[in-house]
């Protein structure tokens, strides 16, 4: 700007701007006299204050018509910026919504929520873990959420669901698939443990009703977030680490779902696990676990 102003009369404004690659619009903009936002709209401060004092619970939509009646001009955008820049936000203190009954209970019972932490060697299909994990896809432009349900003893991914939103519907889908897959081998969830964190989905009425009342299972809560759900965190981290590039290249949610299906099938049927004596989960189940019902088609319930 200084160079252009010094030489514009001698060489011409356009020549000087072209020499340094400065657009003319930028030059004109920076040559205008600047007035601070606070100075420009300082006349709004007192009218806004009068409205806010009279109606401390008002937001900007209710303040605007009162402000105009009191002589303030500027419109919605100016009002919102003024409330922020002139530190004239709501004078009232907004109270937080009351927690739900399940959340109130959990808040009061900070200890004893983790029912599985002291279990040394759970039997097959006695303790299951779950959690949501985020998966980027479409070259990182989109993200989806995966919720697997994992058996502690056999490392079998009993079920999973993937969707664009981390919500109760996705969780209930995974639970329903787990119910069906366990039923195929003659097992139900009654009196078995389902362990997860205290995410709002897992403390909501619909989830609690489905697990506790419909399935008659027992819920175990992590008392310290991810640190209290290490088995699930380990699975999610390893699964995404081994397959992240495949997920990243998926072009849409349907292709991502197909890839996840293929990779969980590989995990269940072929991937060797050191904790299982370097056997795949379903190989271990067939060799080491006595099932109530014979499995005729492993592929039917492998994913």
MOCOR-V987913 format. One record per residue. N is the residue number from 1. RES is the residue in one small letter. NEAR is the number of other C-alpha atoms within 12 Angstrom. Layout:
BEGIN
N;RES;NEAR / N;RES;NEAR
END
This chain:
BEGIN
1;x;22 / 2;x;14 / 3;x;18 / 4;x;28 / 5;x;20 / 6;x;14 / 7;x;18 / 8;x;19 / 9;x;13 / 10;x;13 / 11;x;16 / 12;x;15 / 13;x;24 / 14;x;21 / 15;x;20 / 16;x;24 / 17;x;25 / 18;x;16 / 19;x;17 / 20;x;17 / 21;x;16 / 22;x;21 / 23;x;19 / 24;x;20 / 25;x;13 / 26;x;14 / 27;x;23 / 28;x;17 / 29;x;13 / 30;x;17 / 31;x;14 / 32;x;11 / 33;x;8 / 34;x;12 / 35;x;11 / 36;x;11 / 37;x;19 / 38;x;19 / 39;x;14 / 40;x;17 / 41;x;25 / 42;x;23 / 43;x;21 / 44;x;33 / 45;x;32 / 46;x;20 / 47;x;29 / 48;x;43 / 49;x;29 / 50;x;23 / 51;x;32 / 52;x;27 / 53;x;19 / 54;x;18 / 55;x;21 / 56;x;21 / 57;x;19 / 58;x;27 / 59;x;25 / 60;x;28 / 61;x;17 / 62;x;22 / 63;x;35 / 64;x;30 / 65;x;22 / 66;x;26 / 67;x;32 / 68;x;21 / 69;x;15 / 70;x;19 / 71;x;19 / 72;x;27 / 73;x;24 / 74;x;23 / 75;x;21 / 76;x;20 / 77;x;14 / 78;x;25 / 79;x;36 / 80;x;25 / 81;x;22 / 82;x;33 / 83;x;33 / 84;x;18 / 85;x;20 / 86;x;25 / 87;x;17 / 88;x;28 / 89;x;28 / 90;x;25 / 91;x;20 / 92;x;15 / 93;x;10 / 94;x;12 / 95;x;8 / 96;x;7 / 97;x;8 / 98;x;9 / 99;x;16 / 100;x;15 / 101;x;14 / 102;x;23 / 103;x;23 / 104;x;15 / 105;x;16 / 106;x;26 / 107;x;18 / 108;x;13 / 109;x;14 / 110;x;16 / 111;x;16 / 112;x;19 / 113;x;28 / 114;x;30 / 115;x;26 / 116;x;31 / 117;x;27 / 118;x;13 / 119;x;15 / 120;x;11 / 121;x;14 / 122;x;20 / 123;x;21 / 124;x;27 / 125;x;39 / 126;x;30 / 127;x;40 / 128;x;41 / 129;x;48 / 130;x;46 / 131;x;46 / 132;x;38 / 133;x;32 / 134;x;27 / 135;x;38 / 136;x;28 / 137;x;31 / 138;x;22 / 139;x;18 / 140;x;19 / 141;x;16 / 142;x;22 / 143;x;26 / 144;x;32 / 145;x;33 / 146;x;39 / 147;x;44 / 148;x;43 / 149;x;44 / 150;x;42 / 151;x;34 / 152;x;36 / 153;x;29 / 154;x;38 / 155;x;42 / 156;x;44 / 157;x;44 / 158;x;46 / 159;x;39 / 160;x;40 / 161;x;39 / 162;x;35 / 163;x;34 / 164;x;25 / 165;x;22 / 166;x;27 / 167;x;28 / 168;x;28 / 169;x;23 / 170;x;29 / 171;x;39 / 172;x;34 / 173;x;25 / 174;x;36 / 175;x;41 / 176;x;27 / 177;x;27 / 178;x;38 / 179;x;31 / 180;x;24 / 181;x;31 / 182;x;37 / 183;x;24 / 184;x;24 / 185;x;27 / 186;x;17 / 187;x;25 / 188;x;29 / 189;x;32 / 190;x;23 / 191;x;21 / 192;x;30 / 193;x;36 / 194;x;42 / 195;x;38 / 196;x;43 / 197;x;30 / 198;x;32 / 199;x;26 / 200;x;24 / 201;x;28 / 202;x;37 / 203;x;32 / 204;x;26 / 205;x;19 / 206;x;22 / 207;x;32 / 208;x;30 / 209;x;22 / 210;x;30 / 211;x;33 / 212;x;25 / 213;x;17 / 214;x;20 / 215;x;28 / 216;x;19 / 217;x;27 / 218;x;29 / 219;x;36 / 220;x;35 / 221;x;38 / 222;x;34 / 223;x;26 / 224;x;19 / 225;x;19 / 226;x;25 / 227;x;17 / 228;x;27 / 229;x;33 / 230;x;26 / 231;x;29 / 232;x;36 / 233;x;29 / 234;x;22 / 235;x;31 / 236;x;32 / 237;x;21 / 238;x;19 / 239;x;29 / 240;x;26 / 241;x;16 / 242;x;19 / 243;x;26 / 244;x;25 / 245;x;20 / 246;x;26 / 247;x;37 / 248;x;28 / 249;x;22 / 250;x;27 / 251;x;21 / 252;x;23 / 253;x;28 / 254;x;18 / 255;x;21 / 256;x;34 / 257;x;28 / 258;x;20 / 259;x;28 / 260;x;38 / 261;x;27 / 262;x;21 / 263;x;27 / 264;x;40 / 265;x;28 / 266;x;24 / 267;x;31 / 268;x;34 / 269;x;30 / 270;x;22 / 271;x;26 / 272;x;21 / 273;x;23 / 274;x;13 / 275;x;15 / 276;x;22 / 277;x;17 / 278;x;16 / 279;x;24 / 280;x;29 / 281;x;38 / 282;x;37 / 283;x;25 / 284;x;28 / 285;x;29 / 286;x;23 / 287;x;15 / 288;x;18 / 289;x;21 / 290;x;17 / 291;x;22 / 292;x;15 / 293;x;17 / 294;x;17 / 295;x;23 / 296;x;13 / 297;x;13 / 298;x;21 / 299;x;19 / 300;x;20 / 301;x;28 / 302;x;35 / 303;x;35
END
